Amino acid sequence: MRVRDPAERITIFAMVVTTALGGTELLAGLLSGSIAFIAAGVDAFSDTFTSIGVFAGLRVSKRPPDAGHPYGHRQAETLASMALAVVLLFAGIRIAYSAIERLRLGVAVQATPELFLLAGLAIFLLGALARQQIRVGKRTGNLSVVADGYHTLSDSASALAVLVGLVFVRVGYPVVDPLIALGISVIIATWGLIIGRDALNILMGTSPGQEVMDEIRKVCRDVPGVLSCHRCRARRAGSRIFADLHVLVDPKMSITDAHEVATQVERRLKARVKGLVSVVVHVEPCGGKSSG
């Protein structure tokens, strides 16, 4: 079955890339004794599992509204982001523990040309993949895909750190290897906290931002028949926006005309505001008192 959704397509591609690189990095780390490579491999594999979660969230979020979920299933994307955040946080803690143990016990690390080549390849592939994920996620309005892209970007940064560590190991400073792994663990855990915070804000009904709210007010006031608007509210549900607002019209306007004004407001808002899927417009007679 052909996947048409660009967000789903890039997520599937990410699974393939991170699985292949993660397995290769993990094997290279085990054979060479490099905890930094093992950390990078675990990081890449965690990206695979979170991409699976993102893909599942994208699929579930497309289900139509039903009796139990009259507003649809868009929060499935946000739940996928929360799961991703938890995985990242625990992966970061686990890698940090292994790095500290390696610092305490010490171990020989082999910095072979093959490891340098693998690190360089990982930097290039993961960096290119991350840029594409972030671009597609922002274009389609999918927070979970953007979050997954930044996670992939952290994988690329991890590979760069591993490459630097290999240089130090090569010149006689093997202690740098677990220090690099420790740094990678901090990056992973930090992204987990950031992604978790953003997802939690959406679950709490956060506003889509001042820029979006200003656009809603502007579009509304530009509709013929609208004298003003107030009590504008909006919240995010996954990658979608739900809004409600009050518009003020001429008190002498007929109910039919007032209804037509409300319909035009709804149509224009959905056409102009990216991600807006539902808007409730309440019509009030203008009494000369409103607030934006």
N, C-alpha and C positions, 0 to 999 in steps of 0.2 A: 504494500500500500504506500502510495506516494504521499509524503508529508509536504503540505503546501504552506503552512504557517511558518514564517521566517524565524520566529522565536523558538518554535519546536525544532526546526531544522538545525539551527546553530547549536542548540542544546544537545541534540543527538551527536553532532560532529564533535562537540566538546567531550562527550563521554568516550568516544573512540580515541581521541588524541591523548587525553589524560590517563586513560587506562593503559595505553601502550607505553607512554613515557613513565608513568608511575611504576609499572612492572619492571621496566628496564633500569630505572634509577634505584629501586629497591634491591634488585639483584646485584647491581654494581656496588652498592653500599655493603651488602653482605659479603661479597667476594673480596672487596678491598679493605674492609674494616672501617669505612668512613661513616660515622654517625650523621654527618651533614647530608650525605647522599641518601641515607635511610630516611632522614627527616624530610628531605625533598620528595622522596618516593611516597611516603605516607601522606604528605601534603597533596600530591597529585591524585592519589587514590581517594582521599577525602573529597576532592573536587569531583571525581567520578560519581561518588555516592550522592553528593549534594545535587549534581546535575540530574541524576535519576529522580530525586525529590522534586526538583524544579520542573522536570518534564511531566511528572505525575500531577503536580499542582496546576500546570498549564492546561492539561487535559480535563481535570475535574472542574476547573473554573469556567470551562466552556459549556458545561451542562446548563440547559435552560432552567428557569425558575420552576419550582414545583410547590405543592401544598405545604411542604415542610420548610422550604427555602424560597419564599416569595420574592426575595431580592436577588436570587441567583446564588452562585457558588464562587463568586470572585475572591472571597477571602481565602480560598484554598491556596492561591499564590502566596499570600502573606504567611500562612501556616508553613508552607514549604521554606520560606525565608527564615522563619523561626527555627525550624529543624536544622537548616544549614548553619545557623549561628551556633546552635548547641554543639553540632559536630565539630565546627572549627575551634570552639573554645576548649573542648575536651582533647582534641588533637594537639592543640598548642601546649596544654598542660602535660600531656603524655610525652611529647618530644622534649620539653624542658627537663622533665625528670630524667630521661635517658641521657641527655647532654650533661647534666650535673653528675650523674653516675660515671660517665665517661671521663669527666674532668677529675673526679676523685680517684678512679682506678687507673686511668691511663691505658692506652692501647696503640699499637703500631698501625699506621695508615699508609697505604700505597697510593702514590699520585702518579698514575700511568697516563700515557698519551690518550688512551681510549677514554679515560674519565674526563679529560679536558675536552675532548670532542663531544662527548655526551652532554656535558654541561653547556657547551656553546649551542648545541642543537636545541636543547630544552629552552634556553633563553629566547631563541628566535621563534620557535614554534608556539610556545606559550604566550609570548608577547603579542604575536600576530593574532592568535586566537582570542586573547583577552580584549584587544581593541575591537574586534568584530562583534564579540558578545555585547560589549558595552554599547556599541553603535546601534545594533539591532534592538537591544533592550530599551534604549532611550527612544528610538524611533517608534516602537510598538507600544511603549508605555508599560512594559513589564518589569516591575521592580525586582522580581526574583532573578530574571535573566541578567539585569545590570549587576545585582549582587554577586551572581555566579561569575560574571566577567571580572569583577574586582578580585574575587577569590583566585581566579586563574592568573590575574596580574601579580598577585602575591606569590604564586608558584614560579612565575618568571623571575621575580625578585629573589626568590629562594635559590633558583638555579644560578643567578648571578653571584649571590653570596657564596654558593658552593664553589664556583669557579675561582673566586678570590681566595677562598680557603685552600684550594688545591695548590695555588701559587705559593702560599706560605708553607704548606706541608712540604712542597718540593724543595724549598730553600732551608728546611730544617726546623720548622716550627709547627709540629703536629698538634700542639695544644689549641691552635686556631680552629681546627676542625670542629670540636665540640662547642667552641664559642660561637662559630657560625650557626650551628644547629640551634643553640640557645636564642640567637637573634631571630632565626626563622620562626621559632616557637612564639616569640613575642609578636611578630607580624601576624601570624595565624590567629592568635587569641584576640588581638586588637581588631582585626576584621570581623571576627565573630561577635564582639561586643557592639561594633558599629552597625552591623547588619541586624542584630537582635534589637537594638534600640530603635532603628527605623521601622522594623516590622511591628514592634510593640506599639509604636505611636499610631500606626495605621489601624491596628486592632482596637485602639482606644478612640478611634474616630477623629484622627488629626485632620486639620485643614489642609487642602492641597497647596496652600501658600498664598502670600499676599498678591503675587503677580496674577495668579489664576482668579482670585477674588476680584481684583480690579478689572480684569477682562470681562468677568460676568456682569459687573455693574455697568461697564461701558457699553457692552452689547445690548443690555436690557434698556438703557436710557436712549439708545439710538433707534429703537423700534417706534414707528409712528403711533401716536396715541398714548405712549407712556410719558407721564409728566415727571415721575421720579420713581425710585425704588428704595426699599430699606429691608431690614431684617434678612439680609442675604447670608445664607449658611451653606457650607459644602463640606463633604467628608470623602475620604478615599476608602475604597473597598478593593483591595488588590491593586490592579492597574487602572481601575475605573473610578469615576467621580459621580457622586450623588449630591444634588443640590436642591434647595428650596428657597424661595424669596417672595416678597410682597411687592407688587407694582401699584403705583397710584395713577388713576385715570380721572378724566373729567367726570364729576358727579352726575352730570346730565346724560352721560353716555348710556345707551341701551345695553341690556344684558347680552344681547347677541353680539354687539360690537365689542363689548368688554371681553367676551369669550374669545373673539377673533384676535384681539390684542394679545391675550394670554397664550393663544396657540402660536402666534408669530414669535413671541418671546421664547417659547420652548424650542421652536424649530431653529431659530437663529443661534441660540445658545449651543444646541447640540451640533450645529454645523461649524461653529467658530471655536468652541472650547474643546481642546483635545482631551479625549478620555471621558467626557461627560456623557453618561448614558441615561440618566434619569434626572428630571427637574420638575418640581412641583411649583406652580405659579399661582399665588393667591392675589386676587384683584381687590383693591380697595378704592373707594371714592376719595379724591384728593381733598383734604381739609386744610391744606396750607401748612401741614406740620409733618415732617418726615426726617429721617436721618439716614445717611449713606453708610 
